[in-house]
């Protein structure tokens, strides 16, 4: 169907929802022109800010009838362009659906609307001695609906899992306005596990309206060890040694010298400035268990050449040490005009080799790279520093980012760990997956959204696009991509 005019869409929507929830001027829509990947910006045809599920349903039914694409947006903290508007489509912003609907301390669950902030859940249930485990660095602002869409993680995902491991049920609306309930309040739900499919689906399958979260009891105690190392390789090797010893930390994070210098200048958490890399290892549980495991961790750190070791002696000190890692992205952002945040995942054993490759590529491109990442599960976040005001530097940053993603694929990893594919990594998907695998992705998309109106052009490339790129990464080697018609 051909694109319709703004005037027609506005007229049709005004007939079914209050006019005050619709924005149609450039000035009013400008704050929504991008997500956290701000180098790409577009204005949508219209912006809608619904206040309840029924308004969402009416908007979707109208857009489906008119053939208007819909991009769903939460808090806008995503870093892959997943919520980038489409010029011929409607941007559906769910921030007004921000109520915690029910807290069940006995069953340790919380039912929330998609616009509820991640941190607000833990704040609300703390009185019951509970908390919500997934904690992205943007948890003070990011929303639960967006966390589900991107399958977000955080510094504690090593022990407690990603969003998919902490969500029990999701209610969503299809583009036709039909409500689906995936999962349930019990430990298992009948039928296929479509709930897992929805986590990380990036707004391509439906619009999330409610989420039932699994809560955990607050641990009796938690302590963190901060260790400095004379080389990135030594710190990376220590990660495998800790896991290999049978210890599963609540969090195991790593930062290089560039990122350490940035956070020390930003909020002085007390990291060793002379270290080439630091490792943060948090243990939680009972007092005796944590004390015993911390002694084992200290021994491992010492035998692997740690140049300094600090163990938190109080809760205030533990939180202060975490603040350096949690504020790493804004801290690095203060040190250069621009940075490009990458997101790839590799097996832990490949950390030393891939980090060395990133360092080499950084030198070849002439762009500094600050490494901040979830070392425990191999989820890398290289921050490529550049200046968009300098001719060609943005292009160089994007090429370096694509090369880093290729490194992740060749190491047996994947092009994303928690930021999603969005529009940023869509070409890299052609390297990771072959034609048959992409066909399965499209088949799933078609089952939920046969007209392709939900977040089109994101997350999964068309086979035609991969054919245009000319190659696909298959089983460790690049093979010519078959001449397949456009999906």
NUKEBA-43889 format. One record per residue (C-alpha): z, y negated, x; residue in three letters. Coordinates in pm, whole numbers, padded with zeros to 5 digits, always signed. Example, Ala and Ser with C-alpha at 12.3 -4.5 7.8 and 13.67 -1.06 7.14 Angstrom:
<kedos>
+00780+00450+01230ALA/+00714+00106+01367SER/
</kedos>
This chain:
<kedos>
+00000+00000+00000UNK/-00085-00348+00125UNK/+00195-00587+00216UNK/+00323-00791-00075UNK/+00413-01159-00068UNK/+00763-01296-00018UNK/+00739-01472-00354UNK/+00661-01150-00541UNK/+00938-00952-00370UNK/+01187-01232-00434UNK/+01086-01248-00801UNK/+01121-00872-00848UNK/+01460-00857-00675UNK/+01595-01161-00859UNK/+01536-00965-01178UNK/+01777-00689-01076UNK/+02037-00841-00838UNK/+02213-01179-00807UNK/+02000-01439-00631UNK/+02289-01544-00405UNK/+02276-01215-00212UNK/+01914-01282-00108UNK/+01809-01500+00186UNK/+01449-01615+00210UNK/+01433-01921+00437UNK/+01367-01896+00810UNK/+01685-02090+00883UNK/+01903-01857+00673UNK/+01743-01541+00814UNK/+01747-01647+01180UNK/+02092-01492+01256UNK/+01948-01153+01161UNK/+01632-01162+01372UNK/+01760-00910+01629UNK/+02042-00673+01712UNK/+02215-00641+02050UNK/+01876-00594+02220UNK/+01810-00964+02180UNK/+01498-00983+02394UNK/+01303-00865+02085UNK/+01320-01086+01775UNK/+01146-01089+01438UNK/+01210-01247+01101UNK/+01190-01013+00800UNK/+01025-01094+00471UNK/+01368-01120+00308UNK/+01733-01048+00389UNK/+01961-00887+00130UNK/+02341-00878+00158UNK/+02451-00649-00127UNK/+02814-00638-00238UNK/+02827-00288-00388UNK/+02645+00044-00406UNK/+02473-00033-00735UNK/+02310-00343-00587UNK/+02189-00134-00294UNK/+02040+00121-00534UNK/+01853-00146-00732UNK/+01717-00302-00412UNK/+01595+00034-00282UNK/+01433+00132-00613UNK/+01250-00201-00624UNK/+01131-00178-00265UNK/+01016+00180-00317UNK/+00818+00081-00627UNK/+00652-00207-00441UNK/+00599-00014-00117UNK/+00816-00253+00086UNK/+00970-00118+00411UNK/+01349-00139+00442UNK/+01548-00173+00765UNK/+01924-00126+00729UNK/+02158-00330+00948UNK/+02530-00315+01006UNK/+02715-00546+01243UNK/+02410-00591+01465UNK/+02580-00461+01781UNK/+02320-00187+01843UNK/+02148-00195+02183UNK/+01816-00019+02120UNK/+01643-00245+01867UNK/+01714-00001+01584UNK/+01794-00286+01344UNK/+01503-00506+01454UNK/+01351-00644+01130UNK/+00994-00575+01017UNK/+00792-00884+00926UNK/+00653-00721+00611UNK/+00985-00566+00507UNK/+01333-00630+00377UNK/+01643-00632+00598UNK/+01934-00469+00415UNK/+02262-00595+00566UNK/+02571-00392+00471UNK/+02849-00605+00622UNK/+02989-00702+00280UNK/+03070-00339+00201UNK/+03381-00358+00418UNK/+03661-00192+00222UNK/+03878+00100+00326UNK/+03871+00288-00004UNK/+04139+00551+00049UNK/+04372+00677+00322UNK/+04509+01031+00292UNK/+04782+01076+00558UNK/+04853+01436+00454UNK/+04493+01550+00502UNK/+04438+01297+00781UNK/+04128+01135+00633UNK/+04008+00786+00547UNK/+03726+00705+00307UNK/+03553+00383+00403UNK/+03250+00173+00320UNK/+02980+00137+00588UNK/+03068-00222+00680UNK/+03426-00140+00789UNK/+03480-00220+01157UNK/+03555+00073+01384UNK/+03881-00072+01516UNK/+03997-00170+01166UNK/+04030+00199+01075UNK/+04279+00273+01352UNK/+04466-00049+01275UNK/+04498+00048+00909UNK/+04620+00405+00967UNK/+04853+00337+01263UNK/+05147+00301+01022UNK/+05098+00672+00943UNK/+05095+00769+01313UNK/+04719+00830+01299UNK/+04404+00686+01454UNK/+04024+00725+01452UNK/+03911+00870+01784UNK/+03553+00744+01852UNK/+03594+00407+02023UNK/+03271+00238+02137UNK/+03322-00059+02367UNK/+03210-00278+02077UNK/+03471-00126+01843UNK/+03623-00465+01764UNK/+03293-00559+01592UNK/+03073-00253+01531UNK/+03074-00090+01187UNK/+03128+00269+01078UNK/+02788+00288+00907UNK/+02620+00187+01231UNK/+02836+00435+01424UNK/+02708+00716+01202UNK/+02348+00595+01229UNK/+02367+00596+01611UNK/+02619+00882+01652UNK/+02831+00650+01865UNK/+03082+00773+02120UNK/+03315+00572+02339UNK/+03549+00620+02630UNK/+03742+00900+02456UNK/+03442+01108+02347UNK/+03490+01365+02627UNK/+03798+01517+02461UNK/+03760+01406+02100UNK/+03385+01406+02048UNK/+03124+01168+01914UNK/+03100+01031+01561UNK/+02941+01357+01441UNK/+03260+01545+01533UNK/+03483+01303+01341UNK/+03293+01257+01014UNK/+03356+01497+00723UNK/+03137+01353+00448UNK/+02868+01089+00402UNK/+02737+00946+00077UNK/+02393+00791+00097UNK/+02109+00662-00116UNK/+01752+00771-00059UNK/+01468+00518-00075UNK/+01415+00629-00437UNK/+01778+00537-00520UNK/+01901+00896-00549UNK/+02259+00954-00428UNK/+02322+01243-00190UNK/+02662+01372-00080UNK/+02652+01555+00253UNK/+02958+01742+00379UNK/+03290+01731+00196UNK/+03668+01714+00216UNK/+03706+02080+00314UNK/+03658+02218+00666UNK/+03320+02356+00567UNK/+03066+02266+00300UNK/+02816+02497+00127UNK/+02450+02494+00223UNK/+02275+02366+00533UNK/+02463+02131+00768UNK/+02268+01819+00677UNK/+02571+01609+00765UNK/+02508+01668+01135UNK/+02144+01572+01081UNK/+02244+01237+00935UNK/+02455+01141+01238UNK/+02216+00971+01477UNK/+01934+00944+01222UNK/+01906+00567+01286UNK/+01849+00458+00927UNK/+01535+00672+00888UNK/+01665+00910+00619UNK/+01880+00706+00381UNK/+02124+00419+00337UNK/+02488+00511+00400UNK/+02729+00388+00129UNK/+03054+00578+00204UNK/+03195+00778+00493UNK/+03491+01017+00500UNK/+03646+01004+00847UNK/+03865+01261+01018UNK/+04183+01107+01160UNK/+04397+01235+01446UNK/+04769+01200+01517UNK/+04854+00944+01781UNK/+04938+01129+02104UNK/+05300+01135+02216UNK/+05202+00972+02543UNK/+04896+00865+02740UNK/+04862+00771+03107UNK/+04564+00662+03310UNK/+04484+00706+03678UNK/+04261+00451+03849UNK/+04108+00571+04176UNK/+03889+00386+04424UNK/+03629+00561+04639UNK/+03432+00466+04948UNK/+03107+00593+04795UNK/+02952+00648+04453UNK/+02868+01004+04554UNK/+03234+01086+04627UNK/+03345+00949+04290UNK/+03071+01139+04108UNK/+03161+01465+04282UNK/+03525+01419+04179UNK/+03425+01416+03812UNK/+03302+01775+03834UNK/+03613+01879+04027UNK/+03847+01750+03754UNK/+03657+01928+03477UNK/+03619+02239+03694UNK/+03998+02255+03731UNK/+04027+02316+03358UNK/+04151+01967+03279UNK/+03993+01789+02983UNK/+04083+01420+03011UNK/+04094+01200+02702UNK/+03864+00968+02897UNK/+03685+00993+03231UNK/+03492+00679+03319UNK/+03318+00551+03631UNK/+03210+00206+03753UNK/+03036+00093+04072UNK/+03119-00201+04300UNK/+02893-00448+04118UNK/+03059-00380+03783UNK/+03408-00383+03939UNK/+03342-00726+04092UNK/+03224-00851+03752UNK/+03529-00732+03555UNK/+03772-00857+03818UNK/+03615-01201+03792UNK/+03623-01175+03410UNK/+03978-01061+03328UNK/+04141-00928+03649UNK/+04248-00580+03531UNK/+04357-00486+03885UNK/+04068-00275+04013UNK/+04028-00227+04393UNK/+03770-00483+04505UNK/+03698-00296+04830UNK/+03590+00026+04654UNK/+03224+00123+04618UNK/+03315+00301+04293UNK/+03619+00352+04072UNK/+03712+00640+03845UNK/+03938+00603+03542UNK/+04096+00926+03418UNK/+04319+00920+03109UNK/+04536+01212+03003UNK/+04717+01232+02670UNK/+04944+01472+02484UNK/+05307+01573+02529UNK/+05516+01409+02802UNK/+05556+01726+03010UNK/+05192+01828+02975UNK/+05063+01486+03078UNK/+05300+01468+03375UNK/+05190+01812+03500UNK/+04820+01740+03458UNK/+04852+01398+03622UNK/+04992+01562+03935UNK/+04691+01796+03940UNK/+04453+01502+03895UNK/+04624+01306+04172UNK/+04582+01604+04407UNK/+04211+01634+04320UNK/+04159+01261+04376UNK/+04329+01278+04714UNK/+04137+01586+04832UNK/+03807+01421+04731UNK/+03871+01113+04942UNK/+04013+00857+04700UNK/+04093+00543+04899UNK/+04343+00418+04641UNK/+04522+00565+04338UNK/+04709+00375+04067UNK/+04880+00557+03778UNK/+04989+00351+03477UNK/+05365+00324+03445UNK/+05368+00169+03097UNK/+05158+00140+02784UNK/+05084-00224+02866UNK/+04949-00126+03207UNK/+04737+00152+03057UNK/+04578-00090+02812UNK/+04520-00346+03086UNK/+04337-00093+03303UNK/+04121+00007+03008UNK/+04036-00356+02936UNK/+03833-00372+03255UNK/+03610-00085+03143UNK/+03593-00198+02780UNK/+03486-00549+02886UNK/+03238-00434+03149UNK/+02926-00530+02952UNK/+03025-00892+02876UNK/+03170-00923+03227UNK/+02841-00821+03388UNK/+02662-01053+03146UNK/+02848-01350+03293UNK/+02726-01271+03646UNK/+02351-01295+03577UNK/+02130-01480+03325UNK/+02023-01153+03157UNK/+02088-00781+03170UNK/+01916-00480+03019UNK/+02156-00204+02911UNK/+02019+00148+02949UNK/+02154+00465+02791UNK/+02069+00816+02910UNK/+02255+01143+02952UNK/+02244+01399+03232UNK/+02440+01715+03325UNK/+02756+01622+03518UNK/+02642+01818+03824UNK/+02344+01583+03858UNK/+02551+01263+03874UNK/+02543+01217+04254UNK/+02168+01280+04279UNK/+02063+01063+03983UNK/+02289+00775+04087UNK/+02127+00785+04432UNK/+01784+00775+04265UNK/+01887+00474+04054UNK/+02005+00295+04368UNK/+01673+00364+04539UNK/+01476+00243+04235UNK/+01690-00071+04217UNK/+01589-00153+04575UNK/+01221-00088+04508UNK/+01215-00314+04203UNK/+01432-00581+04363UNK/+01668-00586+04064UNK/+02043-00516+04094UNK/+02182-00236+03876UNK/+02549-00223+03774UNK/+02653+00130+03678UNK/+02912+00169+03402UNK/+02929+00503+03226UNK/+03107+00791+03058UNK/+03122+01013+03366UNK/+03293+01299+03185UNK/+02995+01379+02965UNK/+02722+01239+03191UNK/+02633+00948+02961UNK/+02491+00676+03190UNK/+02483+00304+03113UNK/+02295+00138+03402UNK/+02289-00240+03348UNK/+01971-00384+03498UNK/+02026-00748+03600UNK/+01733-00992+03577UNK/+01636-01345+03484UNK/+01400-01373+03188UNK/+01309-01726+03301UNK/+01145-01585+03612UNK/+00786-01476+03569UNK/+00754-01099+03536UNK/+01122-01006+03571UNK/+01159-00883+03212UNK/+00857-00659+03260UNK/+01006-00526+03584UNK/+01340-00459+03411UNK/+01169-00262+03135UNK/+00968-00057+03386UNK/+01280+00019+03587UNK/+01459+00120+03266UNK/+01177+00356+03172UNK/+01189+00510+03520UNK/+01564+00568+03487UNK/+01505+00749+03157UNK/+01244+00967+03327UNK/+01505+01052+03591UNK/+01741+01162+03313UNK/+01475+01386+03155UNK/+01382+01543+03488UNK/+01750+01612+03559UNK/+01770+01816+03239UNK/+01917+01538+03028UNK/+01803+01316+02745UNK/+01688+00958+02688UNK/+01993+00857+02487UNK/+02360+00940+02460UNK/+02494+00699+02198UNK/+02280+00383+02177UNK/+01998+00554+01991UNK/+01622+00539+02045UNK/+01534+00249+01816UNK/+01216+00079+01932UNK/+01336+00052+02293UNK/+01297+00417+02400UNK/+01031+00533+02158UNK/+00768+00583+02430UNK/+01015+00780+02642UNK/+01046+01024+02351UNK/+00687+01124+02429UNK/+00803+01239+02771UNK/+01097+01439+02645UNK/+00945+01620+02345UNK/+00622+01808+02291UNK/+00391+01793+01989UNK/+00554+02082+01802UNK/+00900+01928+01837UNK/+00782+01587+01720UNK/+00613+01750+01422UNK/+00953+01892+01321UNK/+01109+01547+01345UNK/+00839+01407+01120UNK/+00881+01695+00874UNK/+01251+01613+00840UNK/+01170+01246+00794UNK/+00913+01329+00526UNK/+01167+01543+00335UNK/+01395+01240+00289UNK/+01143+00955+00294UNK/+00788+01080+00218UNK/+00644+00729+00201UNK/+00787+00631+00540UNK/+00955+00313+00413UNK/+01294+00348+00584UNK/+01304+00189+00930UNK/+00940+00267+01009UNK/+00826+00260+01371UNK/+01169+00346+01511UNK/+01330+00647+01682UNK/+01045+00900+01655UNK/+00696+00815+01786UNK/+00382+00914+01601UNK/+00176+01185+01764UNK/-00105+00933+01781UNK/+00116+00702+01989UNK/+00199+00981+02232UNK/-00169+01067+02256UNK/-00242+00703+02344UNK/+00011+00723+02627UNK/-00187+01019+02756UNK/+00086+01252+02870UNK/+00393+01438+02755UNK/+00681+01581+02952UNK/+00692+01957+02888UNK/+00918+02202+03071UNK/+00945+01989+03383UNK/+00577+01899+03419UNK/+00345+01643+03262UNK/+00064+01791+03058UNK/-00220+01614+02878UNK/-00123+01539+02520UNK/-00353+01701+02260UNK/-00589+01490+02054UNK/-00387+01491+01731UNK/-00463+01267+01433UNK/-00226+00987+01344UNK/+00069+01094+01126UNK/
</kedos>
